[in-house]
Amino acid sequence: MSLIKDTEVYLNDVLEELGYCYDCKLVSSSVPSLGQFQLNVAMPLAKKYHETPRDIASKIVDRLDGRFTNVNIAGPGFINLSFSDDIIIKYMNEVINDFDVLVDKSKSKTIIVDYGGANAAKSLHVGHMRSANIGEAIKRVAKLYGNKVIGDVHLGDLGRQSGMLISELMLEKPDLVFFDPNYQGEYPKIDLTVDDLGRMYPRASIAAKEDQARMEQVRQITREVEEGRRGYLELWRQMVEISSADIKKVYDRLNCSFELWDGEMDALNYIPDVLKIMKPYLYESDGAMVMDVKIDDDKKEIPPLMVLKSDGSSKYETRDLATIYKRMKKYNPDCIWYVVDDRQALNFVQVFRGSYKSGLVKKETELCHFGFGTINGSDGKPFKTRDGGVMRLSDLLDMVKNEIRKKVRDNIDGEEKEEVIEKLTIATVKYADLLPYRQTDYIFDPVKFSSFEGKTGPYIMYTLVRCKSILRNNDMIDYKISIVNDAIRDMYVKVINLSNELYRAYVNASPNVLCEYLFELCNLYNKFYNDINISNEKDIELKNNYLSLTKLVSYIISNLLEVLAIEEVERM
């Protein structure tokens, strides 16, 4: 149990002894000169128990034991308090050996995190980066709290791209057995590469836009893939497999891994069961089958959920419903979290309401959409290539890599240098992407974000490398946590508060708070480092204290980078 949580349990006992009932929270002080932490319970208790806030605050303060120092009451009843140095030292000695001490775990849940969403047979583009980075961080934070977490890439492997690519291949290689409806043998492996798919799709898309007959052919093929036409379905599965291998390489670069590589095709077999369950709630509208999902409290119009199109084919909402049904049958999760662009918010409102209303999920199952904003270029619009096209994610990574290459020192050679450059590239991209609150749009600046100074991934990494270098170059007699000045105390207090920040990141699906925390901790340490020459300190006990602090800061940074899926480097 963290020191924060343990203290909150104690404070709630104090309130109970005084005859009050309130779930109090210990938060960082808004005025550090008055104390390290604040207890803001007097005013809500005053309203509940009809006493003055000041009188309640005074009663609480009079009951507090010796674990606190500098206890005072500010304003109408804000209680400021600091932990005694003995309490801080005892706790830091626990943290330095066990990061889990900072994590207040509760009952374990089964959580599915849907955070890929790449379209099969297309390259990952810049827009896929936020889903990958935020989703991976959310998944790792949830695991930190002891949950069973299942990440699903959820490929967009159904839809018009199947019709586009198959129609194009039909023109290029019309004699393939996949196109023969009477063929009953085993299908061969198709001789295609990801580059072929990348060439074919734009050509098919342009042709379909210019030729109505071609577009109708695309629609027909797409429909027959969904309906399970044997040759088309096998051909499309192979195309998805070719594409997925390339997609996985980019996700691997971002340190994103998925327990499930499922897609919309995996839900097809569940659609009949879903339609049977939803049938009592569906009605016809312009030939389509829809469900009303609006509620009385809606502040804006929520359109009906379309489950089947007028031609009887499914929509992506149908496949979302079938995927939810499949997940409930196979994993019975407590929560399903979707890390998807905010522009899909209405779709999730409709799908979630339809799922609850029809009984596809139990009322206690948590369906959540954690939306995010867009990555924009210097013009404030979604990031594009110079010719106005959608930028491939791999191209963006290489653009950042070129900036990082200019900054890495020449004393690192060969394979090690390339490894350092690659890891710093990913650290740059991931930290910049995770730093803004997830629903905020932000401008991606490769030069600014690759700087070794300021609020950047390389700055955090540089601080960790500095800590490692100090520990490597100085012999330790004994690690000894103690408090010899205010700067050290401030850093230990910062570590104490990490349990609050971790919990915020967990319950709000907001890894940005951990990025902010890392920057603030690194700033405190670098200021301390610049003021004190650790290596030249002659007092052995004092030097050991400095090195113990360095070890602790290094340990915290390392663990938080792991949560954010950022790999460390030893030198830079």
PAKOLKOL-146565 format. One record per residue (C-alpha): x, z, y; residue number from 0. Coordinates in Angstrom, 1 decimal. Layout:
<rs>
[r [X Z Y] NUM]
...
</rs>
This chain:
<rs>
[r [0.0 0.0 0.0] 0]
[r [1.3 -0.9 3.5] 1]
[r [2.0 1.8 6.0] 2]
[r [-0.7 0.4 8.2] 3]
[r [-3.3 0.6 5.4] 4]
[r [-2.1 4.0 4.3] 5]
[r [-2.4 5.3 7.9] 6]
[r [-5.9 3.8 8.3] 7]
[r [-7.0 5.7 5.1] 8]
[r [-5.6 8.9 6.7] 9]
[r [-7.3 8.3 10.0] 10]
[r [-10.6 7.6 8.3] 11]
[r [-10.3 11.0 6.6] 12]
[r [-9.6 12.6 10.0] 13]
[r [-12.8 11.0 11.4] 14]
[r [-14.8 12.2 8.4] 15]
[r [-13.5 15.8 8.8] 16]
[r [-14.7 15.5 12.4] 17]
[r [-18.2 14.4 11.3] 18]
[r [-17.7 10.7 12.2] 19]
[r [-18.1 7.7 10.1] 20]
[r [-16.2 4.5 11.1] 21]
[r [-13.9 2.1 9.5] 22]
[r [-10.9 2.3 11.9] 23]
[r [-8.2 -0.3 12.3] 24]
[r [-4.7 0.3 13.6] 25]
[r [-3.5 -2.5 15.9] 26]
[r [-0.4 -3.3 17.9] 27]
[r [-0.4 -1.7 21.3] 28]
[r [-1.4 -3.9 24.2] 29]
[r [0.9 -1.7 26.3] 30]
[r [4.1 -1.0 24.2] 31]
[r [5.3 1.6 26.8] 32]
[r [2.4 3.8 25.8] 33]
[r [2.9 3.6 22.1] 34]
[r [3.6 1.3 19.2] 35]
[r [0.0 1.1 18.0] 36]
[r [-3.5 1.6 19.3] 37]
[r [-6.6 3.2 17.8] 38]
[r [-9.7 1.9 19.5] 39]
[r [-12.5 3.9 18.0] 40]
[r [-13.6 6.3 20.7] 41]
[r [-16.0 4.0 22.5] 42]
[r [-17.9 2.6 19.5] 43]
[r [-18.1 6.2 18.2] 44]
[r [-19.4 7.4 21.6] 45]
[r [-22.2 4.9 21.5] 46]
[r [-23.1 5.9 17.9] 47]
[r [-22.9 9.7 18.3] 48]
[r [-23.8 10.0 22.0] 49]
[r [-20.6 11.8 23.1] 50]
[r [-18.1 10.8 25.8] 51]
[r [-15.3 8.5 24.5] 52]
[r [-12.7 10.8 26.1] 53]
[r [-14.0 13.9 24.3] 54]
[r [-14.0 12.0 20.9] 55]
[r [-10.5 10.8 21.5] 56]
[r [-9.3 14.3 22.3] 57]
[r [-10.8 15.7 19.1] 58]
[r [-9.1 13.0 17.1] 59]
[r [-5.7 13.5 18.8] 60]
[r [-5.9 17.3 18.2] 61]
[r [-6.3 16.7 14.4] 62]
[r [-3.3 14.3 14.0] 63]
[r [-0.3 15.5 12.0] 64]
[r [3.4 15.1 12.4] 65]
[r [3.7 11.5 11.2] 66]
[r [3.0 10.4 14.8] 67]
[r [4.9 10.9 18.1] 68]
[r [4.1 10.0 21.7] 69]
[r [0.4 10.4 21.1] 70]
[r [-1.6 9.9 24.3] 71]
[r [-5.0 8.8 25.5] 72]
[r [-5.3 6.0 28.1] 73]
[r [-8.3 5.0 30.2] 74]
[r [-11.7 6.0 28.9] 75]
[r [-10.5 6.8 25.4] 76]
[r [-7.8 4.4 24.0] 77]
[r [-5.6 6.4 21.6] 78]
[r [-1.9 5.3 21.7] 79]
[r [0.5 6.5 19.1] 80]
[r [3.9 5.8 17.6] 81]
[r [5.2 6.6 14.1] 82]
[r [8.0 9.1 13.8] 83]
[r [11.4 7.7 13.0] 84]
[r [11.4 9.5 9.6] 85]
[r [8.2 7.7 8.6] 86]
[r [9.6 4.3 9.8] 87]
[r [12.9 4.7 8.0] 88]
[r [11.2 5.8 4.7] 89]
[r [8.9 2.7 4.9] 90]
[r [11.7 0.2 5.7] 91]
[r [13.6 1.4 2.7] 92]
[r [10.6 0.4 0.6] 93]
[r [10.1 -2.9 2.3] 94]
[r [13.8 -4.0 2.0] 95]
[r [13.4 -4.0 -1.8] 96]
[r [9.8 -5.1 -2.2] 97]
[r [8.0 -7.5 0.1] 98]
[r [4.7 -6.8 -1.7] 99]
[r [4.7 -3.3 0.0] 100]
[r [3.5 -5.2 3.1] 101]
[r [0.5 -6.8 1.2] 102]
[r [-2.7 -4.8 0.8] 103]
[r [-4.2 -6.4 -2.3] 104]
[r [-7.8 -5.9 -3.3] 105]
[r [-9.8 -7.2 -6.2] 106]
[r [-8.5 -10.5 -7.5] 107]
[r [-10.6 -13.6 -7.0] 108]
[r [-10.5 -17.1 -8.5] 109]
[r [-10.1 -19.5 -5.6] 110]
[r [-10.0 -23.3 -5.7] 111]
[r [-8.3 -24.9 -2.7] 112]
[r [-9.2 -28.6 -2.1] 113]
[r [-6.4 -29.8 0.2] 114]
[r [-5.2 -33.2 -0.7] 115]
[r [-7.8 -35.9 -0.1] 116]
[r [-5.4 -38.8 -0.3] 117]
[r [-7.0 -42.2 -0.9] 118]
[r [-5.8 -43.8 -4.1] 119]
[r [-4.0 -47.2 -3.8] 120]
[r [-3.1 -46.5 -0.2] 121]
[r [0.0 -44.8 1.2] 122]
[r [-0.3 -41.3 2.6] 123]
[r [-0.6 -41.6 6.4] 124]
[r [0.2 -39.0 9.2] 125]
[r [-3.4 -37.7 9.0] 126]
[r [-2.8 -36.4 5.5] 127]
[r [0.0 -34.1 6.6] 128]
[r [-2.1 -31.3 8.1] 129]
[r [-4.3 -31.0 5.0] 130]
[r [-1.2 -30.8 2.8] 131]
[r [0.7 -28.3 5.0] 132]
[r [-2.2 -26.0 5.9] 133]
[r [-3.6 -26.1 2.4] 134]
[r [-0.4 -25.3 0.7] 135]
[r [0.2 -22.3 3.1] 136]
[r [-3.3 -21.0 2.6] 137]
[r [-2.9 -21.3 -1.1] 138]
[r [0.3 -19.4 -1.1] 139]
[r [-1.0 -16.6 1.2] 140]
[r [-4.0 -16.2 -1.1] 141]
[r [-1.7 -15.9 -4.1] 142]
[r [0.3 -13.3 -2.3] 143]
[r [-2.9 -11.2 -2.3] 144]
[r [-3.1 -11.4 -6.1] 145]
[r [-5.7 -14.1 -6.4] 146]
[r [-5.8 -16.7 -9.1] 147]
[r [-5.5 -19.8 -6.9] 148]
[r [-6.0 -23.4 -8.1] 149]
[r [-4.9 -26.2 -5.8] 150]
[r [-6.7 -29.5 -6.3] 151]
[r [-5.4 -32.8 -4.7] 152]
[r [-8.9 -34.3 -5.1] 153]
[r [-7.9 -37.9 -4.8] 154]
[r [-10.3 -40.3 -3.1] 155]
[r [-10.2 -42.6 -6.2] 156]
[r [-13.7 -44.1 -5.9] 157]
[r [-15.1 -46.3 -3.2] 158]
[r [-14.6 -49.6 -1.6] 159]
[r [-10.8 -49.7 -2.1] 160]
[r [-11.4 -50.2 -5.8] 161]
[r [-13.5 -53.3 -5.1] 162]
[r [-11.0 -54.6 -2.6] 163]
[r [-8.0 -54.4 -4.9] 164]
[r [-9.7 -55.7 -8.0] 165]
[r [-11.2 -58.6 -6.1] 166]
[r [-7.8 -59.5 -4.8] 167]
[r [-6.1 -59.2 -8.2] 168]
[r [-8.9 -61.4 -9.6] 169]
[r [-7.8 -64.2 -7.1] 170]
[r [-4.1 -63.7 -7.9] 171]
[r [-4.4 -63.4 -11.7] 172]
[r [-7.9 -64.5 -12.8] 173]
[r [-6.9 -64.8 -16.5] 174]
[r [-6.3 -61.1 -17.0] 175]
[r [-8.4 -59.7 -19.9] 176]
[r [-9.7 -56.9 -17.6] 177]
[r [-12.1 -59.5 -16.1] 178]
[r [-13.5 -60.7 -19.4] 179]
[r [-16.8 -58.7 -20.0] 180]
[r [-16.7 -59.5 -23.7] 181]
[r [-13.2 -58.2 -24.4] 182]
[r [-13.2 -55.3 -26.8] 183]
[r [-9.5 -54.8 -27.5] 184]
[r [-7.0 -52.3 -26.1] 185]
[r [-6.1 -53.1 -22.5] 186]
[r [-2.4 -53.8 -21.7] 187]
[r [-0.4 -52.0 -19.0] 188]
[r [-0.8 -53.9 -15.7] 189]
[r [2.3 -55.3 -14.1] 190]
[r [1.9 -53.9 -10.6] 191]
[r [3.9 -51.7 -8.3] 192]
[r [2.9 -49.6 -5.4] 193]
[r [4.3 -52.2 -3.0] 194]
[r [1.9 -54.8 -4.6] 195]
[r [-1.0 -52.5 -3.9] 196]
[r [0.2 -52.0 -0.3] 197]
[r [0.4 -55.8 0.1] 198]
[r [-3.0 -56.6 -1.6] 199]
[r [-5.2 -54.1 0.1] 200]
[r [-4.8 -55.3 3.8] 201]
[r [-5.2 -58.9 2.6] 202]
[r [-8.4 -58.1 0.8] 203]
[r [-9.8 -56.0 3.7] 204]
[r [-9.2 -58.8 6.2] 205]
[r [-10.8 -61.4 3.9] 206]
[r [-13.9 -59.2 3.2] 207]
[r [-14.4 -58.7 7.0] 208]
[r [-14.3 -62.4 7.6] 209]
[r [-16.3 -63.6 4.6] 210]
[r [-19.7 -62.1 3.7] 211]
[r [-19.6 -63.5 0.2] 212]
[r [-16.3 -61.8 -0.4] 213]
[r [-17.7 -58.5 1.0] 214]
[r [-20.6 -58.7 -1.4] 215]
[r [-18.2 -59.3 -4.3] 216]
[r [-16.3 -56.2 -3.2] 217]
[r [-19.5 -54.2 -3.2] 218]
[r [-20.5 -55.4 -6.6] 219]
[r [-17.2 -54.6 -8.2] 220]
[r [-17.2 -51.2 -6.5] 221]
[r [-20.7 -50.5 -8.0] 222]
[r [-19.6 -51.7 -11.5] 223]
[r [-16.5 -49.4 -11.4] 224]
[r [-18.8 -46.5 -10.7] 225]
[r [-21.2 -47.5 -13.4] 226]
[r [-18.3 -47.7 -15.9] 227]
[r [-17.7 -51.4 -16.5] 228]
[r [-15.0 -51.1 -19.1] 229]
[r [-12.4 -53.6 -17.8] 230]
[r [-12.9 -52.8 -14.2] 231]
[r [-12.7 -49.1 -14.8] 232]
[r [-9.5 -49.3 -16.9] 233]
[r [-7.9 -51.6 -14.3] 234]
[r [-8.8 -49.2 -11.5] 235]
[r [-7.5 -46.2 -13.5] 236]
[r [-4.1 -47.9 -13.9] 237]
[r [-4.0 -48.7 -10.1] 238]
[r [-4.8 -45.1 -9.3] 239]
[r [-2.0 -44.0 -11.7] 240]
[r [0.5 -46.3 -10.0] 241]
[r [-0.6 -45.1 -6.6] 242]
[r [-0.6 -41.4 -7.5] 243]
[r [3.1 -41.5 -8.6] 244]
[r [4.0 -42.6 -5.1] 245]
[r [1.6 -40.1 -3.4] 246]
[r [3.2 -37.3 -5.4] 247]
[r [6.7 -38.2 -4.2] 248]
[r [5.6 -37.6 -0.6] 249]
[r [3.7 -34.4 -1.4] 250]
[r [6.9 -33.2 -3.3] 251]
[r [8.9 -33.8 -0.1] 252]
[r [6.5 -31.5 1.7] 253]
[r [6.9 -28.9 -1.0] 254]
[r [3.2 -29.2 -1.8] 255]
[r [2.2 -28.9 -5.5] 256]
[r [-1.2 -29.1 -7.1] 257]
[r [-2.5 -27.4 -10.2] 258]
[r [-5.1 -30.2 -10.5] 259]
[r [-4.7 -33.9 -9.9] 260]
[r [-8.4 -34.6 -10.2] 261]
[r [-10.3 -37.2 -8.2] 262]
[r [-13.8 -38.4 -7.6] 263]
[r [-13.7 -40.3 -10.8] 264]
[r [-13.4 -37.0 -12.7] 265]
[r [-16.8 -36.0 -11.4] 266]
[r [-18.7 -39.2 -12.4] 267]
[r [-19.8 -37.8 -15.8] 268]
[r [-21.4 -34.8 -14.1] 269]
[r [-23.6 -36.8 -11.7] 270]
[r [-26.6 -37.2 -14.2] 271]
[r [-26.7 -33.4 -14.6] 272]
[r [-26.5 -32.8 -10.9] 273]
[r [-29.4 -35.3 -10.2] 274]
[r [-31.5 -33.5 -12.9] 275]
[r [-30.9 -30.1 -11.2] 276]
[r [-31.5 -31.5 -7.7] 277]
[r [-34.5 -33.6 -8.6] 278]
[r [-37.2 -31.1 -7.5] 279]
[r [-35.7 -31.0 -4.0] 280]
[r [-35.3 -34.8 -3.5] 281]
[r [-37.6 -37.2 -1.8] 282]
[r [-37.5 -40.9 -0.9] 283]
[r [-36.5 -42.0 2.5] 284]
[r [-36.1 -45.8 3.2] 285]
[r [-35.4 -46.3 -0.5] 286]
[r [-32.7 -43.6 -0.6] 287]
[r [-33.1 -40.2 -2.3] 288]
[r [-32.5 -37.3 0.2] 289]
[r [-32.8 -33.6 0.5] 290]
[r [-33.7 -31.5 3.5] 291]
[r [-31.0 -29.0 4.3] 292]
[r [-31.9 -27.9 7.9] 293]
[r [-32.7 -24.3 8.5] 294]
[r [-34.7 -22.5 11.3] 295]
[r [-31.6 -21.2 13.0] 296]
[r [-30.0 -24.6 13.5] 297]
[r [-29.0 -25.2 17.1] 298]
[r [-28.7 -28.9 16.5] 299]
[r [-30.3 -31.5 14.3] 300]
[r [-28.9 -31.4 10.7] 301]
[r [-29.9 -34.7 9.0] 302]
[r [-31.1 -34.7 5.4] 303]
[r [-28.4 -34.9 2.7] 304]
[r [-28.4 -38.4 1.1] 305]
[r [-27.8 -38.0 -2.6] 306]
[r [-28.5 -41.6 -3.8] 307]
[r [-28.3 -44.8 -1.7] 308]
[r [-31.2 -47.3 -1.7] 309]
[r [-29.5 -49.4 -4.4] 310]
[r [-29.3 -46.3 -6.6] 311]
[r [-25.6 -45.9 -6.3] 312]
[r [-23.9 -42.6 -5.4] 313]
[r [-22.2 -41.6 -2.1] 314]
[r [-19.2 -39.5 -1.6] 315]
[r [-21.6 -36.6 -0.9] 316]
[r [-23.0 -37.1 -4.4] 317]
[r [-19.5 -37.0 -5.8] 318]
[r [-18.8 -33.8 -3.8] 319]
[r [-21.8 -32.2 -5.3] 320]
[r [-20.8 -33.3 -8.8] 321]
[r [-17.3 -32.0 -8.2] 322]
[r [-18.7 -28.6 -7.2] 323]
[r [-20.8 -28.5 -10.3] 324]
[r [-17.8 -29.4 -12.5] 325]
[r [-15.7 -26.7 -10.9] 326]
[r [-18.4 -24.1 -11.4] 327]
[r [-18.7 -25.1 -15.1] 328]
[r [-14.9 -25.2 -15.8] 329]
[r [-13.5 -22.4 -13.6] 330]
[r [-16.5 -20.4 -12.3] 331]
[r [-14.6 -19.7 -9.0] 332]
[r [-15.5 -17.0 -6.6] 333]
[r [-14.5 -19.3 -3.7] 334]
[r [-14.0 -23.0 -3.1] 335]
[r [-12.0 -23.7 0.1] 336]
[r [-11.9 -27.2 1.6] 337]
[r [-9.0 -27.9 3.9] 338]
[r [-10.3 -31.1 5.5] 339]
[r [-10.3 -32.7 9.0] 340]
[r [-12.9 -31.2 11.4] 341]
[r [-14.5 -34.6 11.7] 342]
[r [-16.0 -34.0 8.2] 343]
[r [-17.7 -30.7 9.3] 344]
[r [-21.3 -32.0 9.2] 345]
[r [-20.7 -33.4 5.7] 346]
[r [-19.7 -30.0 4.4] 347]
[r [-22.6 -28.3 6.1] 348]
[r [-25.0 -30.7 4.2] 349]
[r [-23.2 -30.5 0.9] 350]
[r [-22.9 -26.7 0.9] 351]
[r [-26.5 -26.1 1.8] 352]
[r [-27.6 -28.6 -0.8] 353]
[r [-25.5 -26.8 -3.4] 354]
[r [-27.0 -23.4 -2.6] 355]
[r [-30.5 -24.6 -2.2] 356]
[r [-30.5 -26.5 -5.6] 357]
[r [-28.7 -23.7 -7.4] 358]
[r [-25.6 -25.7 -8.2] 359]
[r [-23.7 -22.6 -7.1] 360]
[r [-24.6 -18.9 -7.1] 361]
[r [-25.4 -17.4 -3.7] 362]
[r [-22.4 -15.1 -4.0] 363]
[r [-20.0 -18.0 -4.4] 364]
[r [-18.1 -18.7 -1.2] 365]
[r [-18.0 -22.3 -0.1] 366]
[r [-15.8 -22.6 3.0] 367]
[r [-14.6 -25.6 5.1] 368]
[r [-11.4 -24.8 6.9] 369]
[r [-11.2 -27.7 9.3] 370]
[r [-8.3 -28.8 11.4] 371]
[r [-7.5 -31.0 14.4] 372]
[r [-5.6 -34.2 14.7] 373]
[r [-1.9 -35.0 15.1] 374]
[r [-1.5 -37.0 18.3] 375]
[r [1.2 -39.1 19.9] 376]
[r [2.5 -38.7 23.5] 377]
[r [-0.7 -40.5 24.7] 378]
[r [-2.8 -37.7 23.4] 379]
[r [-4.5 -40.0 20.8] 380]
[r [-4.1 -39.9 17.0] 381]
[r [-0.5 -40.8 16.0] 382]
[r [0.1 -44.5 15.6] 383]
[r [2.9 -46.9 15.0] 384]
[r [4.2 -49.0 17.9] 385]
[r [2.0 -51.9 17.0] 386]
[r [-1.0 -49.6 16.9] 387]
[r [-1.4 -49.2 13.2] 388]
[r [-1.8 -46.0 11.2] 389]
[r [1.7 -44.5 10.7] 390]
[r [2.7 -43.8 7.1] 391]
[r [3.6 -40.2 6.5] 392]
[r [7.0 -41.1 4.9] 393]
[r [7.8 -43.1 8.1] 394]
[r [7.1 -40.0 10.3] 395]
[r [9.4 -37.9 8.0] 396]
[r [12.1 -40.4 8.3] 397]
[r [11.7 -40.5 12.1] 398]
[r [12.3 -36.7 12.2] 399]
[r [15.1 -37.0 9.8] 400]
[r [17.0 -39.3 12.2] 401]
[r [16.7 -36.7 14.9] 402]
[r [17.9 -33.9 12.6] 403]
[r [20.9 -36.0 11.5] 404]
[r [22.2 -36.1 15.1] 405]
[r [22.3 -32.3 15.2] 406]
[r [23.8 -31.2 11.9] 407]
[r [27.5 -30.4 12.1] 408]
[r [30.2 -32.6 10.7] 409]
[r [31.8 -29.7 8.8] 410]
[r [29.1 -30.1 6.1] 411]
[r [29.9 -33.1 3.9] 412]
[r [28.4 -35.4 1.2] 413]
[r [25.5 -34.3 -0.9] 414]
[r [25.2 -30.9 0.7] 415]
[r [24.9 -32.5 4.2] 416]
[r [22.1 -34.8 2.9] 417]
[r [20.3 -31.8 1.3] 418]
[r [20.6 -29.8 4.5] 419]
[r [19.3 -32.7 6.6] 420]
[r [16.3 -33.2 4.3] 421]
[r [15.4 -29.5 4.2] 422]
[r [15.7 -29.2 8.0] 423]
[r [13.5 -32.3 8.3] 424]
[r [10.7 -30.7 6.3] 425]
[r [11.2 -27.4 8.0] 426]
[r [10.8 -29.2 11.3] 427]
[r [7.6 -31.0 10.4] 428]
[r [6.0 -28.1 8.6] 429]
[r [6.6 -25.5 11.2] 430]
[r [5.5 -27.8 14.0] 431]
[r [2.3 -28.7 12.1] 432]
[r [1.5 -25.1 11.2] 433]
[r [2.3 -23.5 14.5] 434]
[r [-0.9 -24.5 16.4] 435]
[r [-4.1 -22.9 15.3] 436]
[r [-5.4 -25.3 12.7] 437]
[r [-8.5 -26.5 14.7] 438]
[r [-6.3 -27.4 17.6] 439]
[r [-5.2 -31.0 18.2] 440]
[r [-1.5 -31.2 19.1] 441]
[r [1.1 -33.8 20.3] 442]
[r [3.9 -34.4 17.8] 443]
[r [7.2 -34.8 19.6] 444]
[r [10.1 -35.5 17.1] 445]
[r [12.8 -34.7 19.6] 446]
[r [11.3 -31.4 20.8] 447]
[r [10.4 -30.1 17.4] 448]
[r [13.8 -30.9 15.9] 449]
[r [15.6 -28.8 18.5] 450]
[r [17.7 -25.8 17.3] 451]
[r [16.3 -23.8 20.2] 452]
[r [12.8 -22.7 21.1] 453]
[r [9.7 -22.4 18.9] 454]
[r [10.8 -24.7 16.1] 455]
[r [11.5 -24.8 12.4] 456]
[r [15.3 -25.4 12.9] 457]
[r [15.4 -22.3 15.2] 458]
[r [13.9 -20.1 12.5] 459]
[r [16.2 -21.6 9.9] 460]
[r [19.2 -21.1 12.2] 461]
[r [18.4 -17.4 12.5] 462]
[r [18.2 -17.0 8.8] 463]
[r [21.5 -18.9 8.3] 464]
[r [23.1 -16.5 10.9] 465]
[r [21.8 -13.5 9.0] 466]
[r [23.1 -14.9 5.7] 467]
[r [26.5 -15.6 7.2] 468]
[r [26.8 -12.1 8.7] 469]
[r [26.0 -10.6 5.3] 470]
[r [28.3 -12.9 3.5] 471]
[r [31.3 -12.2 5.8] 472]
[r [31.0 -8.4 6.0] 473]
[r [31.5 -6.0 3.1] 474]
[r [28.8 -3.4 2.7] 475]
[r [29.6 0.1 1.6] 476]
[r [26.0 1.1 1.4] 477]
[r [22.7 -0.3 2.8] 478]
[r [21.4 2.5 5.1] 479]
[r [18.2 2.1 7.1] 480]
[r [18.3 4.3 10.2] 481]
[r [17.3 4.0 13.9] 482]
[r [20.2 4.2 16.4] 483]
[r [18.7 2.4 19.3] 484]
[r [15.4 1.0 20.7] 485]
[r [16.2 -2.6 19.7] 486]
[r [16.4 -1.6 16.1] 487]
[r [13.3 0.5 16.3] 488]
[r [11.4 -2.4 17.9] 489]
[r [12.3 -4.7 15.0] 490]
[r [11.2 -2.1 12.4] 491]
[r [7.9 -1.7 14.2] 492]
[r [7.5 -5.5 14.2] 493]
[r [8.0 -5.4 10.4] 494]
[r [5.4 -2.6 10.0] 495]
[r [2.9 -4.8 11.8] 496]
[r [3.5 -7.8 9.4] 497]
[r [0.9 -6.4 7.1] 498]
[r [-1.7 -7.0 9.8] 499]
[r [-0.5 -10.5 10.5] 500]
[r [-0.5 -11.4 6.8] 501]
[r [-4.1 -10.2 6.5] 502]
[r [-5.1 -12.2 9.5] 503]
[r [-3.5 -15.3 8.0] 504]
[r [-5.4 -14.6 4.7] 505]
[r [-8.9 -13.9 6.0] 506]
[r [-8.9 -16.5 8.7] 507]
[r [-7.0 -19.2 6.8] 508]
[r [-4.6 -19.3 9.8] 509]
[r [-0.9 -19.7 8.8] 510]
[r [-0.2 -20.2 12.5] 511]
[r [0.0 -16.4 13.0] 512]
[r [2.9 -16.3 10.5] 513]
[r [4.7 -19.0 12.5] 514]
[r [4.3 -17.0 15.7] 515]
[r [5.4 -13.8 13.9] 516]
[r [8.5 -15.6 12.6] 517]
[r [9.5 -16.8 16.1] 518]
[r [9.0 -13.3 17.7] 519]
[r [11.0 -11.6 14.9] 520]
[r [13.8 -14.1 15.3] 521]
[r [13.8 -13.7 19.0] 522]
[r [14.2 -9.9 18.7] 523]
[r [17.0 -10.3 16.2] 524]
[r [18.9 -12.9 18.2] 525]
[r [18.7 -10.7 21.3] 526]
[r [20.1 -7.8 19.3] 527]
[r [22.8 -10.0 17.8] 528]
[r [23.9 -11.2 21.3] 529]
[r [24.1 -7.7 22.6] 530]
[r [26.0 -6.2 19.7] 531]
[r [29.1 -7.5 17.9] 532]
[r [28.3 -6.6 14.3] 533]
[r [31.4 -7.9 12.7] 534]
[r [33.8 -6.1 15.1] 535]
[r [32.0 -2.7 14.9] 536]
[r [34.6 0.0 14.0] 537]
[r [32.1 2.7 13.2] 538]
[r [31.4 2.1 9.5] 539]
[r [28.1 4.0 9.4] 540]
[r [26.9 2.2 12.5] 541]
[r [28.0 -1.2 11.1] 542]
[r [26.1 -0.4 7.9] 543]
[r [23.0 0.2 9.9] 544]
[r [23.4 -3.1 11.6] 545]
[r [23.9 -4.9 8.3] 546]
[r [20.9 -3.1 6.8] 547]
[r [18.8 -4.4 9.6] 548]
[r [20.2 -7.9 9.1] 549]
[r [19.5 -7.7 5.4] 550]
[r [15.9 -6.7 6.1] 551]
[r [15.3 -9.4 8.7] 552]
[r [16.8 -12.0 6.4] 553]
[r [14.5 -10.8 3.6] 554]
[r [11.4 -11.0 5.8] 555]
[r [12.2 -14.5 7.1] 556]
[r [13.0 -15.7 3.6] 557]
[r [9.7 -14.5 2.2] 558]
[r [7.6 -15.9 5.0] 559]
[r [9.3 -19.3 4.8] 560]
[r [8.4 -19.2 1.1] 561]
[r [4.8 -18.6 2.0] 562]
[r [4.9 -21.5 4.4] 563]
[r [6.5 -23.7 1.7] 564]
[r [9.7 -24.2 3.7] 565]
[r [12.9 -24.2 1.7] 566]
[r [16.0 -22.4 3.0] 567]
[r [19.4 -23.7 3.7] 568]
[r [22.7 -21.9 3.4] 569]
[r [24.5 -23.7 6.3] 570]
[r [23.5 -25.9 9.1] 571]
</rs>
